[in-house]
Amino acid sequence: MAKLVKKLLTVVPSPDTDVVAYRIYAIVGAPADYNSPFVEIAAPDLDIVVPDDAPGLFQQDAVYQMGVSAVDDYGHESDISPFVFAYDPIAPTAPGGVTVTTVS
């Protein structure tokens, strides 16, 4: 498997004390909304490492319309705070091999 560069996204926390999770939304070509694919991280964790913590969320070289929301202990979800994130999860094709030639 190829080695991909990792990016750390750090959520600025909600000031509310009843937040139990954060949802990170990502989509290409439209603003992120509640129907967009997402990953959820449990509070108080505020970090997500891309691509490790978001399997399947980033599948193409693109500029992603992102968003983050807070979820409280009742399951209520805050407004989505939007942001933009460019990521390329595709490694280059491996070289075809090496040719060894005798040099005089």
C-alpha atoms as one frame of an Amber mdcrd trajectory, in Angstrom:
protein
   0.000   0.000   0.000   1.198   3.489  -0.840   2.224   6.000   1.799  -0.072
   9.038   1.869   0.609  12.416   3.448  -1.569  12.859   6.509  -3.350  16.051
   7.492  -4.525  16.960  10.979  -7.860  18.746  11.292  -8.460  20.243  14.722
 -11.983  21.285  15.701 -12.380  24.514  17.644 -14.638  23.266  20.458 -18.164
  24.392  21.191 -18.381  26.329  24.451 -21.374  24.216  25.548 -20.692  21.640
  28.263 -23.205  19.030  27.019 -21.448  18.364  23.671 -20.741  14.644  23.278
 -19.474  14.515  19.680 -18.460  16.471  16.611 -19.396  15.591  13.027 -17.017
  16.379  10.193 -18.858  16.568   6.843 -17.196  16.402   3.411 -18.528  16.628
  -0.128 -17.234  17.720  -3.544 -19.120  20.220  -5.701 -21.685  21.550  -3.227
 -21.744  23.088   0.233 -21.649  20.501   3.025 -25.002  19.906   4.682 -26.604
  17.376   7.041 -27.043  14.915   4.134 -23.330  14.949   3.242 -21.057  12.032
   4.162 -19.494  12.503   7.603 -17.371  10.994  10.336 -18.104  11.491  13.999
 -15.523  12.003  16.714 -16.379  11.731  20.386 -15.908  14.815  22.530 -13.615
  15.934  24.051 -11.380  14.683  21.206 -10.942  17.565  18.775  -8.558  16.037
  16.239  -9.113  13.994  13.104  -6.221  12.644  11.065  -6.982  12.448   7.351
  -7.182   9.848   5.889  -6.764   7.506   8.914  -9.752   8.695  10.967 -12.046
   9.181   7.961 -12.014   5.938   5.965 -13.873   6.361   2.692 -14.611  10.061
   3.176 -11.819  11.310   0.899 -11.750   9.231  -2.282 -10.616  11.646  -4.977
  -8.141  14.446  -5.598 -10.425  17.404  -5.013 -11.314  20.512  -3.107 -13.786
  19.370  -0.486 -16.572  21.521   0.883 -16.369  20.684   4.557 -18.335  21.413
   7.674 -18.210  20.670  11.372 -21.092  20.510  13.828 -21.492  19.769  17.529
 -23.885  17.103  18.849 -25.220  17.316  22.401 -26.280  14.582  24.801 -29.888
  14.819  23.538 -28.790  14.243  19.935 -29.414  17.844  18.872 -26.982  19.023
  16.232 -25.672  22.569  15.903 -25.448  24.593  12.723 -22.628  23.473  10.443
 -19.510  25.667  10.440 -18.209  25.495   6.847 -14.615  25.347   5.654 -12.726
  24.253   2.527 -10.099  21.510   2.427  -8.019  20.353  -0.557  -6.762  16.792
  -0.402  -5.298  14.259  -2.810  -5.666  10.695  -1.463  -4.217   9.071  -4.585
  -0.542   8.100  -4.636   1.348   8.027  -7.942   1.748   4.760  -9.833   4.835
   2.807  -8.778   7.814   2.713 -11.172   7.854  -0.202 -13.591  11.200  -1.495
 -12.348  14.895  -0.872 -12.848  17.144  -1.658 -15.771  20.707  -2.615 -14.886
  23.322  -1.951 -17.541  27.026  -2.686 -17.441  29.065   0.451 -17.948  32.624
   0.216 -19.290
